Amino acid sequence: MVMPSLRRTRRTVLPFAVLSVTALFPHLALACASCGCTLSSDWDNLGISNSSGLKLDLRYDYLNQNQLRSGTSTISPSAASQISNNGNAQEVEKYTRNDYLTLGLDYSFNPSWGVDLQVPYIFRSHSTLGTASDGTTPGDGGGQYDSKTSSLGDVKIIGRYQGFTPQHNLGVMFGLKLPTGAHDDTAASSDPTAPDPVAIDRGLQPGTGTTDGILGVYYMDSLNKNWDYFGQALVQKALNSSDHYRPGDGVNLNVGLRYMGNAYVMPQIQLNVRHVEHDDGANADTISTGGTLAYLSPGVTVPLGKKVSLYSFVQVPVYQNVNGVQLAPRYTATMGARYSF
């Protein structure tokens, strides 16, 4: 984190965020739209600036999807059980809790070029009443199961160029999401008619199995001596399919405002908007995936010196419009620490 006394000689710009959920968040449970938005933990995150060198970021994200939604409204489990999903009974899910621990390594070669590596580790638990449920109890033959995942997710590597202006405050991002996370994990069935382990739904797997292309643009500037702002647009698109599954294309738009008039506490607020298309393929849920959502995300960064800073954010949904029936969080929480070598 740049101290206020130095900020005019060391311009900073928005890094590629971890999250998203979701975009840097791994693919989440049957609801890549309702899982949460791209969040920039701070646009000094990972130290993208005019200086060269290595930066490290360790981040924890909490996301508990425990609210059933359809369209722009909440829906009861009993009402969800009556909905047709492409001619079949709608699966009624109970919850999906996601805990992410992400290691970020960022290296600036010079003021114009840099690269960022994000390595997520996923802890996920999920429970469903299945497709034969009445919304309260599971039904025989409904395919219900409980799952737990604890493994590496999909790694992302993002390059950037920010040499368009003398201030280095306008840049582009380009990179890949790699298929490093497993996409064939199994879980314990809670269906007495099919007691053997079953394959976890593709939207719940640690990885998508696909290689995705990532392309974005960002801009950062100052309103005055105390206030900074940024804007970012980002697209992520699967370049292939894997075992009859392809995740939906996603678009993220982020804007933020930060107060720099205090050397000890730096508050900021962001608006994060995400749109995702339906997943596709024979092994995908092509009905209850995708949608559009917006989150308001207040946060704070606390510098502990010239090299170390801590940060924390809360994301609160202000608009959620999901396709089909999906689990969505009431809020998400993020905390982390960064170190400049």
C-alpha positions in Angstrom: 0.0 0.0 0.0 1.3 3.4 -0.9 1.4 5.9 1.9 -0.3 9.3 1.1 3.0 11.2 1.2 4.3 9.1 -1.7 1.1 8.6 -3.8 1.9 11.4 -6.3 5.2 9.9 -7.3 4.0 6.3 -7.5 0.7 6.1 -9.4 -1.3 3.0 -8.8 -4.0 1.3 -11.0 -6.5 -1.4 -10.6 -5.3 -5.0 -10.5 -7.2 -7.9 -11.8 -9.4 -8.9 -8.9 -9.6 -12.3 -7.2 -13.2 -13.2 -7.2 -15.4 -13.4 -8.2 -16.2 -15.0 -7.1 -16.4 -15.0 -8.8 -14.1 -13.8 -12.2 -11.1 -14.9 -10.1 -13.4 -16.8 -7.8 -13.5 -20.4 -8.9 -16.7 -21.6 -10.6 -19.3 -21.8 -7.8 -22.2 -24.0 -7.0 -24.8 -24.3 -9.9 -25.0 -20.6 -9.8 -22.1 -18.8 -11.4 -24.3 -15.6 -11.4 -25.5 -15.8 -7.8 -22.2 -16.6 -6.2 -20.9 -13.1 -5.8 -19.2 -10.5 -7.9 -15.7 -9.6 -9.0 -14.2 -7.7 -6.1 -11.0 -5.6 -6.2 -9.7 -6.0 -2.7 -8.0 -2.7 -3.2 -6.6 -1.2 -6.4 -3.2 -1.2 -4.7 -3.8 -4.9 -4.2 -0.6 -6.8 -5.3 1.1 -3.4 -5.7 0.4 -2.8 -9.4 2.2 0.6 -9.9 5.1 2.3 -11.5 7.6 0.3 -9.4 9.0 -3.1 -10.3 9.3 -6.1 -8.1 7.4 -8.9 -6.5 4.2 -8.6 -4.4 2.4 -11.3 -2.4 -1.3 -11.3 -1.4 -3.0 -13.9 0.8 -6.8 -13.6 0.8 -9.7 -15.4 2.5 -13.3 -15.2 1.1 -16.4 -16.5 2.8 -19.5 -17.1 0.8 -22.5 -19.0 2.1 -25.2 -19.6 -0.5 -28.2 -20.4 1.7 -31.1 -18.4 0.1 -33.2 -19.9 -2.8 -34.0 -17.4 -5.5 -35.8 -17.4 -8.8 -35.6 -14.4 -11.1 -35.4 -11.3 -8.9 -37.2 -12.8 -5.9 -36.7 -15.3 -3.1 -38.6 -18.6 -3.4 -39.6 -21.1 -0.8 -38.2 -24.7 -1.1 -41.8 -26.1 -1.5 -42.5 -23.6 -4.4 -39.1 -24.5 -6.0 -40.0 -28.2 -5.9 -43.0 -27.5 -8.2 -41.0 -25.8 -10.9 -40.1 -27.7 -14.1 -36.5 -27.7 -15.1 -36.4 -28.5 -18.8 -39.2 -31.0 -18.4 -37.8 -32.5 -15.2 -38.4 -31.9 -11.6 -36.4 -29.0 -10.2 -33.7 -29.9 -7.8 -34.2 -28.3 -4.3 -30.9 -27.3 -2.8 -30.4 -26.6 0.9 -27.1 -24.7 1.0 -23.6 -24.4 -0.4 -20.9 -22.9 1.8 -17.7 -21.8 0.1 -14.5 -20.8 1.8 -11.6 -19.7 -0.4 -8.0 -19.2 0.4 -6.1 -17.6 -2.5 -2.4 -17.0 -2.9 -1.6 -14.1 -5.3 1.8 -13.4 -6.7 2.3 -10.3 -8.7 5.5 -9.3 -10.5 6.1 -5.9 -12.3 8.9 -6.1 -14.8 8.8 -2.3 -15.3 6.2 0.5 -15.2 4.4 -0.8 -18.3 4.4 -4.6 -18.0 3.5 -7.0 -15.3 2.0 -10.5 -14.6 -0.3 -11.8 -11.8 -0.8 -15.4 -10.7 -3.8 -16.5 -8.6 -3.8 -19.9 -6.9 -7.1 -20.7 -5.1 -7.7 -23.5 -2.6 -11.3 -24.3 -2.1 -13.3 -25.6 0.9 -16.9 -26.3 -0.1 -19.8 -28.1 1.5 -23.1 -28.7 -0.2 -26.4 -30.3 0.6 -29.5 -31.0 -1.5 -32.9 -32.5 -1.0 -32.9 -33.8 -4.6 -35.4 -33.7 -7.4 -38.1 -35.8 -5.8 -38.4 -33.6 -2.7 -41.5 -31.8 -1.6 -39.3 -28.9 -0.4 -39.1 -30.2 3.2 -38.0 -33.8 3.0 -36.0 -35.7 0.4 -37.9 -38.2 -1.8 -36.8 -41.7 -2.8 -35.1 -41.7 -6.1 -34.5 -38.0 -6.1 -30.7 -38.1 -6.5 -30.0 -36.2 -3.3 -26.5 -36.1 -1.9 -24.1 -34.2 0.4 -20.7 -33.2 -0.7 -17.5 -31.8 0.7 -14.6 -30.4 -1.3 -11.1 -29.5 -0.1 -8.7 -29.1 -3.0 -6.9 -26.8 -5.4 -9.1 -24.8 -7.8 -8.5 -23.4 -11.2 -5.3 -21.3 -11.4 -5.3 -18.0 -13.3 -2.4 -16.1 -14.9 -3.0 -12.6 -16.0 -0.6 -10.3 -17.9 -1.1 -6.5 -18.1 0.1 -3.6 -20.1 -0.3 0.0 -18.8 2.0 2.1 -20.9 -0.7 4.0 -22.8 -0.3 7.1 -20.7 2.6 8.8 -19.0 0.8 8.2 -15.6 0.4 4.5 -16.4 -3.2 4.7 -15.1 -4.9 3.1 -18.2 -4.2 -0.5 -18.9 -5.4 -3.8 -20.4 -5.4 -7.3 -19.0 -5.1 -10.6 -20.9 -4.7 -14.1 -19.6 -6.0 -17.6 -19.0 -7.9 -19.6 -16.4 -6.2 -23.0 -16.4 -8.0 -26.4 -15.8 -6.0 -27.2 -12.7 -9.0 -27.9 -10.4 -10.6 -31.4 -10.4 -13.9 -31.7 -12.2 -14.7 -35.4 -11.6 -15.0 -35.5 -7.8 -17.7 -37.8 -6.2 -19.8 -37.4 -3.1 -21.7 -39.6 -0.7 -25.3 -40.2 -1.8 -28.1 -39.6 0.7 -30.6 -41.3 -1.6 -31.5 -44.7 -0.2 -32.4 -46.0 -3.7 -28.9 -45.2 -5.0 -26.5 -45.5 -2.0 -23.3 -45.6 -4.1 -21.1 -42.5 -4.4 -22.3 -40.1 -7.1 -20.6 -37.6 -9.3 -20.8 -34.0 -7.9 -22.6 -31.6 -10.2 -20.3 -29.9 -12.6 -21.1 -26.4 -11.2 -20.0 -27.7 -7.7 -16.6 -29.1 -8.8 -13.4 -27.4 -7.8 -12.6 -26.8 -11.4 -14.5 -26.4 -14.7 -12.1 -28.6 -16.7 -11.9 -25.8 -19.3 -9.3 -23.3 -20.4 -10.9 -19.8 -20.3 -9.6 -16.6 -22.0 -9.7 -13.4 -20.0 -9.6 -9.9 -21.4 -10.1 -6.6 -19.6 -9.5 -2.9 -19.4 -9.1 -0.6 -16.4 -8.6 3.1 -15.6 -7.7 4.9 -12.4 -7.3 8.6 -11.5 -7.7 11.2 -8.7 -10.7 13.4 -8.1 -8.6 15.6 -5.8 -5.8 15.2 -3.3 -7.9 13.0 -1.0 -10.1 11.0 -3.4 -9.2 8.3 -6.0 -11.5 6.4 -8.3 -11.2 3.5 -10.7 -13.3 1.6 -13.4 -12.8 -1.8 -14.8 -14.5 -4.0 -17.4 -13.6 -7.7 -17.8 -14.8 -10.6 -20.0 -14.1 -14.3 -19.4 -15.0 -16.9 -22.0 -14.3 -20.7 -22.1 -12.2 -21.6 -25.1 -13.2 -25.2 -25.1 -15.6 -27.7 -23.4 -14.7 -30.6 -21.1 -16.7 -33.8 -20.7 -19.8 -32.3 -22.2 -19.7 -29.2 -20.1 -18.9 -25.5 -20.8 -19.3 -22.7 -18.2 -21.2 -19.7 -19.3 -19.4 -16.6 -20.5 -19.1 -13.8 -17.9 -18.9 -10.0 -18.0 -17.9 -7.9 -15.0 -18.1 -4.2 -14.5 -16.6 -2.5 -11.4 -16.2 1.0 -10.2 -14.8 2.3 -6.9 -14.1 5.3 -4.8 -11.3 5.5 -2.2 -10.4 8.1 0.5 -6.7 8.8 0.9 -6.7 11.6 3.4 -5.8 9.4 6.4 -2.5 7.6 6.6 -3.7 4.9 9.0 -7.1 3.9 7.7 -8.2 4.0 4.0 -11.9 3.4 3.4 -13.4 2.7 0.0 -16.6 1.5 -1.6 -17.2 -0.4 -4.8 -20.1 -1.2 -7.1 -19.6 -4.7 -8.6 -21.9 -5.8 -11.5 -21.7 -9.3 -13.1 -23.6 -10.9 -15.9 -23.2 -14.6 -16.8 -24.7 -16.7 -19.5 -26.2 -20.2 -19.0 -23.8 -23.1 -18.7 -23.9 -25.4 -21.7 -23.6 -29.1 -22.5 -25.1 -32.5 -21.6 -23.5 -32.4 -18.1 -24.5 -28.8 -17.4 -27.6 -27.4 -15.8 -28.7 -25.3 -18.8 -31.7 -23.8 -16.9 -30.7 -22.8 -13.4 -27.3 -21.2 -14.1 -26.4 -17.6 -15.1 -28.0 -14.3 -14.5 -27.2 -10.7 -13.5 -26.4 -9.3 -10.2 -25.0 -6.2 -8.5 -23.2 -5.8 -5.2 -22.3 -2.8 -3.1 -19.0 -3.4 -1.4 -17.7 -1.2 1.4 -14.2 -2.0 2.7 -11.1 -0.7 4.4 -7.3 -1.0 4.0 -5.0 -0.5 7.0 -1.3 0.0 6.2 1.1 -1.5 8.7 4.2 0.1 7.2 5.6 0.6 3.7 5.5 -3.1 2.8 2.6 -4.6 4.7 -1.1 -3.8 4.7 -4.4 -5.5 5.8 -7.8 -5.2 4.1 -11.4 -6.3 4.6 -14.6 -6.0 2.6 -18.3 -7.0 2.8 -20.4 -7.4 -0.3 -24.1 -6.7 0.0 -26.5 -7.6 -2.9 -28.5 -4.6 -4.3 -29.8 -6.5 -7.3 -30.1 -10.2 -8.1 -31.8 -11.7 -11.2 -30.9 -15.4 -11.6 -32.0 -17.9 -14.2 -34.2 -20.8 -13.0 -33.8 -21.5 -9.3 -30.4 -20.9 -7.6 -28.9 -20.6 -4.2 -27.6 -17.1 -3.5 -25.7 -15.5 -0.6 -27.1 -12.8 1.7 -23.6 -11.3 1.8 -20.0 -12.2 1.2 -17.0 -11.3 3.3 -13.3 -10.9 2.4 -10.1 -10.3 4.4 -6.5 -10.4 3.4 -2.9 -9.2 3.8 -0.4 -8.1 1.2 3.4 -7.8 1.3 5.7 -5.9 -1.1 9.2 -7.4 -1.3 
